[in-house]
Amino acid sequence: MKCLLFLFLTFFDLLAVDAWNLPSASGPQALAGGKSQCMRKDLFAAYNHPGMLTETGSNSIAIAYQSQFLIQGLNSYSIAAHKIHKNKFHFGLAAGVFGNMYYNESLLKLSFASHLGKRISAGIGMSYLRLRLTDLKYTKIQKLIPDLGMLLKISPVLDASIRVFNPFVYDRSFGQSAPTCSVNAALLFKFNSEIGAVLEYDLSPGKQSALIVNLQYRNTGGILLIAGFHSNPGSFGLGLKYSLKNLHCAFSTLSHPYLRNTVSGCIAYSKASN
């Protein structure tokens, strides 16, 4: 069964451009929010959105596990770290691994972000992606892909965010020049100190565009509740994050209309910047 699974993944990746199985958005918070890449105070901003690094507010390191559709062999692991320098410059380091000895994908990403003014911040990331197969002549794909992110504070209750992955690379298959970039644009609402929401548009190559909506409730006891929806294929997410001083743990699940749920969990440590 494992051989059939990885054989399927192998030929799926050979035939589909940029069909990576690594999560596009890593961490329980993003998964619960409907695979949102534009979440405030996201411990995996270094992986998901370089422009949102300025929103985390502390130095941190987080480790996450995700099981796609609860199928053995479709597991991924990721780590993200964030360092603030002089309360102005934000540096991110992230890594991810998917697969096993027959088929595996890996990602290593460096990112940087800074405030460009009182209302705007921007970031840039560079990802090294590698796909490796064994026992086949086709053994490896390597890609170096940038992404750009920006956050605009429109008002005390409304922010706008955009993230563009692979903005400069074009696919020239079949004699055409179709851009292979993906775009996530979002409006972030803050109704009060406890309740917020995200309305996000997701446009990825080779897929139908999708609408992402999520609602977040954060209380003073260190509990964060998240409920989200992804319109393609119609998935609902739920998540819980608990913070005790500098330690954090989170768990989330995302449904699928035809397959079993995807689940994710993480542990993290954060410390306020000096």
Secondary structure by P-SEA (a helix, b strand, c coil): caaaaaaaaaaaaacccccccccccccaaaaaaccccccccccccccccccccccccccccccccccccccccccccbbbbbbbccccbbbbbbbbbbbccccbbbbbbbbbbbbcccccccbbbbbbbbbbbccccccbbbbbbbbbbbbbbccccbbbbbbbccccccccccccccccbbbbbbbbbbcccccbbbbbbbbbcccccccccbbbbbccccbbbbbbcccccbbbbbbbbbbccccccccbbbbbccccbbbbbbcccccccc
